[in-house]
Amino acid sequence: MNLDRFSQGLPDPQDAEVMAYCEGCGGEIYPGEDVYCVNGDIIHAEWECLVQYIDPEFKTIEEALGVA
């Protein structure tokens, strides 16, 4: 038994198991990554992914209030 903590080397990131797919960008989510959970959906803990997920509709204040 080798007790040297470096004897095995670091795990190869290419061998990491895909745990889920981001509902915002569609990208792979790997073990150890931080995520948002929104209504049961999993999203990368990145602002861009969250914005893609909610897909906001930009309007003027008049359009949003229904005032012409």
N, CA, C and O atoms as a GROMACS GRO file, in nm:
protein
  272
    1MET      N    1   0.085  -0.117   0.000
    1MET     CA    2   0.000   0.000   0.000
    1MET      C    3   0.090   0.124   0.000
    1MET      O    4   0.177   0.139   0.086
    2ASN      N    5   0.068   0.211  -0.095
    2ASN     CA    6   0.146   0.332  -0.107
    2ASN      C    7   0.067   0.446  -0.044
    2ASN      O    8  -0.045   0.475  -0.086
    3LEU      N    9   0.124   0.510   0.056
    3LEU     CA   10   0.055   0.618   0.125
    3LEU      C   11   0.088   0.755   0.070
    3LEU      O   12   0.041   0.857   0.121
    4ASP      N   13   0.170   0.758  -0.034
    4ASP     CA   14   0.204   0.886  -0.097
    4ASP      C   15   0.079   0.942  -0.164
    4ASP      O   16   0.025   0.880  -0.256
    5ARG      N   17   0.032   1.059  -0.119
    5ARG     CA   18  -0.094   1.113  -0.172
    5ARG      C   19  -0.084   1.156  -0.318
    5ARG      O   20  -0.186   1.181  -0.382
    6PHE      N   21   0.037   1.164  -0.371
    6PHE     CA   22   0.054   1.202  -0.512
    6PHE      C   23   0.082   1.082  -0.601
    6PHE      O   24   0.105   1.098  -0.721
    7SER      N   25   0.080   0.962  -0.546
    7SER     CA   26   0.115   0.845  -0.625
    7SER      C   27   0.013   0.816  -0.734
    7SER      O   28   0.048   0.761  -0.838
    8GLN      N   29  -0.111   0.852  -0.714
    8GLN     CA   30  -0.216   0.825  -0.812
    8GLN      C   31  -0.230   0.937  -0.915
    8GLN      O   32  -0.286   0.915  -1.022
    9GLY      N   33  -0.182   1.052  -0.883
    9GLY     CA   34  -0.199   1.168  -0.972
    9GLY      C   35  -0.340   1.224  -0.962
    9GLY      O   36  -0.426   1.167  -0.894
   10LEU      N   37  -0.361   1.333  -1.028
   10LEU     CA   38  -0.493   1.396  -1.026
   10LEU      C   39  -0.586   1.323  -1.123
   10LEU      O   40  -0.541   1.269  -1.224
   11PRO      N   41  -0.717   1.320  -1.093
   11PRO     CA   42  -0.810   1.258  -1.187
   11PRO      C   43  -0.814   1.336  -1.318
   11PRO      O   44  -0.802   1.458  -1.318
   12ASP      N   45  -0.830   1.265  -1.427
   12ASP     CA   46  -0.836   1.327  -1.559
   12ASP      C   47  -0.973   1.394  -1.575
   12ASP      O   48  -1.075   1.325  -1.568
   13PRO      N   49  -0.979   1.526  -1.596
   13PRO     CA   50  -1.108   1.595  -1.610
   13PRO      C   51  -1.191   1.541  -1.726
   13PRO      O   52  -1.313   1.551  -1.724
   14GLN      N   53  -1.126   1.484  -1.827
   14GLN     CA   54  -1.200   1.429  -1.942
   14GLN      C   55  -1.278   1.304  -1.904
   14GLN      O   56  -1.369   1.264  -1.977
   15ASP      N   57  -1.243   1.241  -1.792
   15ASP     CA   58  -1.311   1.120  -1.747
   15ASP      C   59  -1.427   1.151  -1.653
   15ASP      O   60  -1.495   1.059  -1.608
   16ALA      N   61  -1.451   1.278  -1.624
   16ALA     CA   62  -1.557   1.316  -1.530
   16ALA      C   63  -1.694   1.280  -1.589
   16ALA      O   64  -1.718   1.297  -1.708
   17GLU      N   65  -1.781   1.231  -1.503
   17GLU     CA   66  -1.915   1.193  -1.543
   17GLU      C   67  -2.004   1.316  -1.555
   17GLU      O   68  -2.003   1.402  -1.467
   18VAL      N   69  -2.080   1.324  -1.661
   18VAL     CA   70  -2.177   1.433  -1.676
   18VAL      C   71  -2.293   1.403  -1.582
   18VAL      O   72  -2.357   1.299  -1.592
   19MET      N   73  -2.319   1.496  -1.489
   19MET     CA   74  -2.425   1.475  -1.390
   19MET      C   75  -2.561   1.524  -1.441
   19MET      O   76  -2.665   1.466  -1.406
   20ALA      N   77  -2.561   1.630  -1.522
   20ALA     CA   78  -2.686   1.689  -1.572
   20ALA      C   79  -2.651   1.784  -1.685
   20ALA      O   80  -2.534   1.807  -1.716
   21TYR      N   81  -2.754   1.839  -1.745
   21TYR     CA   82  -2.736   1.941  -1.850
   21TYR      C   83  -2.806   2.069  -1.804
   21TYR      O   84  -2.916   2.064  -1.749
   22CYS      N   85  -2.742   2.182  -1.828
   22CYS     CA   86  -2.794   2.312  -1.789
   22CYS      C   87  -2.919   2.345  -1.871
   22CYS      O   88  -2.918   2.335  -1.994
   23GLU      N   89  -3.025   2.384  -1.802
   23GLU     CA   90  -3.150   2.422  -1.870
   23GLU      C   91  -3.138   2.561  -1.935
   23GLU      O   92  -3.224   2.599  -2.014
   24GLY      N   93  -3.033   2.635  -1.902
   24GLY     CA   94  -3.013   2.767  -1.961
   24GLY      C   95  -2.936   2.760  -2.091
   24GLY      O   96  -2.983   2.806  -2.195
   25CYS      N   97  -2.816   2.702  -2.085
   25CYS     CA   98  -2.729   2.699  -2.202
   25CYS      C   99  -2.720   2.563  -2.269
   25CYS      O  100  -2.673   2.552  -2.382
   26GLY      N  101  -2.766   2.459  -2.201
   26GLY     CA  102  -2.759   2.324  -2.257
   26GLY      C  103  -2.626   2.256  -2.234
   26GLY      O  104  -2.607   2.142  -2.277
   27GLY      N  105  -2.534   2.323  -2.165
   27GLY     CA  106  -2.401   2.266  -2.140
   27GLY      C  107  -2.403   2.158  -2.034
   27GLY      O  108  -2.498   2.143  -1.958
   28GLU      N  109  -2.294   2.082  -2.030
   28GLU     CA  110  -2.280   1.974  -1.934
   28GLU      C  111  -2.247   2.026  -1.795
   28GLU      O  112  -2.177   2.126  -1.781
   29ILE      N  113  -2.297   1.958  -1.693
   29ILE     CA  114  -2.270   1.993  -1.554
   29ILE      C  115  -2.199   1.874  -1.491
   29ILE      O  116  -2.248   1.761  -1.498
   30TYR      N  117  -2.084   1.900  -1.430
   30TYR     CA  118  -1.998   1.795  -1.375
   30TYR      C  119  -2.000   1.797  -1.222
   30TYR      O  120  -2.041   1.895  -1.161
   31PRO      N  121  -1.955   1.688  -1.162
   31PRO     CA  122  -1.948   1.682  -1.015
   31PRO      C  123  -1.868   1.799  -0.959
   31PRO      O  124  -1.766   1.838  -1.014
   32GLY      N  125  -1.916   1.854  -0.849
   32GLY     CA  126  -1.847   1.964  -0.781
   32GLY      C  127  -1.885   2.102  -0.829
   32GLY      O  128  -1.847   2.200  -0.766
   33GLU      N  129  -1.960   2.113  -0.940
   33GLU     CA  130  -1.999   2.244  -0.989
   33GLU      C  131  -2.114   2.300  -0.906
   33GLU      O  132  -2.198   2.224  -0.857
   34ASP      N  133  -2.118   2.431  -0.891
   34ASP     CA  134  -2.229   2.498  -0.825
   34ASP      C  135  -2.340   2.521  -0.928
   34ASP      O  136  -2.313   2.555  -1.043
   35VAL      N  137  -2.464   2.502  -0.885
   35VAL     CA  138  -2.577   2.520  -0.975
   35VAL      C  139  -2.690   2.594  -0.904
   35VAL      O  140  -2.695   2.598  -0.781
   36TYR      N  141  -2.780   2.651  -0.984
   36TYR     CA  142  -2.907   2.702  -0.934
   36TYR      C  143  -3.010   2.592  -0.956
   36TYR      O  144  -3.006   2.522  -1.057
   37CYS      N  145  -3.102   2.577  -0.863
   37CYS     CA  146  -3.217   2.488  -0.879
   37CYS      C  147  -3.341   2.576  -0.880
   37CYS      O  148  -3.374   2.637  -0.779
   38VAL      N  149  -3.410   2.581  -0.994
   38VAL     CA  150  -3.528   2.665  -1.009
   38VAL      C  151  -3.644   2.576  -1.054
   38VAL      O  152  -3.643   2.523  -1.166
   39ASN      N  153  -3.742   2.560  -0.967
   39ASN     CA  154  -3.859   2.476  -0.998
   39ASN      C  155  -3.819   2.336  -1.045
   39ASN      O  156  -3.882   2.280  -1.134
   40GLY      N  157  -3.714   2.282  -0.986
   40GLY     CA  158  -3.668   2.148  -1.022
   40GLY      C  159  -3.571   2.144  -1.139
   40GLY      O  160  -3.514   2.039  -1.166
   41ASP      N  161  -3.552   2.255  -1.208
   41ASP     CA  162  -3.456   2.261  -1.319
   41ASP      C  163  -3.318   2.298  -1.265
   41ASP      O  164  -3.306   2.373  -1.169
   42ILE      N  165  -3.216   2.244  -1.329
   42ILE     CA  166  -3.078   2.268  -1.286
   42ILE      C  167  -3.010   2.361  -1.388
   42ILE      O  168  -3.017   2.339  -1.508
   43ILE      N  169  -2.946   2.466  -1.335
   43ILE     CA  170  -2.885   2.569  -1.419
   43ILE      C  171  -2.746   2.599  -1.364
   43ILE      O  172  -2.728   2.607  -1.242
   44HIS      N  173  -2.648   2.616  -1.453
   44HIS     CA  174  -2.515   2.658  -1.408
   44HIS      C  175  -2.528   2.781  -1.318
   44HIS      O  176  -2.615   2.865  -1.341
   45ALA      N  177  -2.445   2.791  -1.218
   45ALA     CA  178  -2.447   2.907  -1.128
   45ALA      C  179  -2.373   3.023  -1.193
   45ALA      O  180  -2.278   3.078  -1.138
   46GLU      N  181  -2.419   3.059  -1.312
   46GLU     CA  182  -2.362   3.171  -1.387
   46GLU      C  183  -2.477   3.260  -1.433
   46GLU      O  184  -2.583   3.211  -1.473
   47TRP      N  185  -2.455   3.388  -1.426
   47TRP     CA  186  -2.557   3.487  -1.458
   47TRP      C  187  -2.610   3.467  -1.600
   47TRP      O  188  -2.731   3.476  -1.622
   48GLU      N  189  -2.523   3.440  -1.696
   48GLU     CA  190  -2.564   3.426  -1.835
   48GLU      C  191  -2.661   3.308  -1.852
   48GLU      O  192  -2.758   3.318  -1.927
   49CYS      N  193  -2.634   3.198  -1.783
   49CYS     CA  194  -2.721   3.081  -1.793
   49CYS      C  195  -2.857   3.109  -1.731
   49CYS      O  196  -2.959   3.067  -1.784
   50LEU      N  197  -2.857   3.180  -1.620
   50LEU     CA  198  -2.984   3.214  -1.555
   50LEU      C  199  -3.068   3.304  -1.644
   50LEU      O  200  -3.190   3.285  -1.653
   51VAL      N  201  -3.007   3.401  -1.708
   51VAL     CA  202  -3.080   3.492  -1.798
   51VAL      C  203  -3.134   3.413  -1.918
   51VAL      O  204  -3.248   3.435  -1.959
   52GLN      N  205  -3.054   3.322  -1.974
   52GLN     CA  206  -3.102   3.240  -2.086
   52GLN      C  207  -3.220   3.152  -2.042
   52GLN      O  208  -3.313   3.130  -2.119
   53TYR      N  209  -3.214   3.104  -1.919
   53TYR     CA  210  -3.320   3.017  -1.868
   53TYR      C  211  -3.453   3.092  -1.854
   53TYR      O  212  -3.557   3.042  -1.896
   54ILE      N  213  -3.449   3.213  -1.795
   54ILE     CA  214  -3.574   3.285  -1.774
   54ILE      C  215  -3.621   3.356  -1.901
   54ILE      O  216  -3.739   3.391  -1.911
   55ASP      N  217  -3.530   3.378  -1.998
   55ASP     CA  218  -3.563   3.437  -2.127
   55ASP      C  219  -3.654   3.559  -2.114
   55ASP      O  220  -3.768   3.558  -2.160
   56PRO      N  221  -3.604   3.665  -2.050
   56PRO     CA  222  -3.689   3.782  -2.028
   56PRO      C  223  -3.722   3.855  -2.158
   56PRO      O  224  -3.644   3.856  -2.252
   57GLU      N  225  -3.838   3.913  -2.159
   57GLU     CA  226  -3.882   3.992  -2.274
   57GLU      C  227  -3.864   4.139  -2.238
   57GLU      O  228  -3.928   4.190  -2.146
   58PHE      N  229  -3.777   4.207  -2.311
   58PHE     CA  230  -3.750   4.347  -2.282
   58PHE      C  231  -3.853   4.436  -2.350
   58PHE      O  232  -3.880   4.423  -2.469
   59LYS      N  233  -3.909   4.526  -2.270
   59LYS     CA  234  -4.012   4.618  -2.320
   59LYS      C  235  -3.987   4.755  -2.262
   59LYS      O  236  -3.910   4.771  -2.167
   60THR      N  237  -4.053   4.854  -2.318
   60THR     CA  238  -4.054   4.986  -2.255
   60THR      C  239  -4.153   4.979  -2.140
   60THR      O  240  -4.235   4.888  -2.135
   61ILE      N  241  -4.147   5.072  -2.050
   61ILE     CA  242  -4.240   5.076  -1.935
   61ILE      C  243  -4.383   5.094  -1.982
   61ILE      O  244  -4.475   5.040  -1.921
   62GLU      N  245  -4.401   5.169  -2.090
   62GLU     CA  246  -4.536   5.190  -2.142
   62GLU      C  247  -4.594   5.059  -2.197
   62GLU      O  248  -4.711   5.028  -2.174
   63GLU      N  249  -4.512   4.982  -2.268
   63GLU     CA  250  -4.557   4.853  -2.319
   63GLU      C  251  -4.588   4.756  -2.205
   63GLU      O  252  -4.687   4.682  -2.211
   64ALA      N  253  -4.505   4.756  -2.103
   64ALA     CA  254  -4.525   4.666  -1.989
   64ALA      C  255  -4.653   4.698  -1.914
   64ALA      O  256  -4.720   4.607  -1.863
   65LEU      N  257  -4.688   4.826  -1.905
   65LEU     CA  258  -4.810   4.869  -1.834
   65LEU      C  259  -4.932   4.870  -1.924
   65LEU      O  260  -5.044   4.888  -1.877
   66GLY      N  261  -4.912   4.850  -2.054
   66GLY     CA  262  -5.024   4.852  -2.148
   66GLY      C  263  -5.075   4.993  -2.176
   66GLY      O  264  -5.191   5.012  -2.213
   67VAL      N  265  -4.988   5.091  -2.158
   67VAL     CA  266  -5.024   5.230  -2.182
   67VAL      C  267  -4.961   5.273  -2.315
   67VAL      O  268  -4.843   5.251  -2.339
   68ALA      N  269  -5.042   5.334  -2.400
   68ALA     CA  270  -4.989   5.376  -2.530
   68ALA      C  271  -4.956   5.521  -2.536
   68ALA      O  272  -4.910   5.569  -2.640
   0.00000   0.00000   0.00000
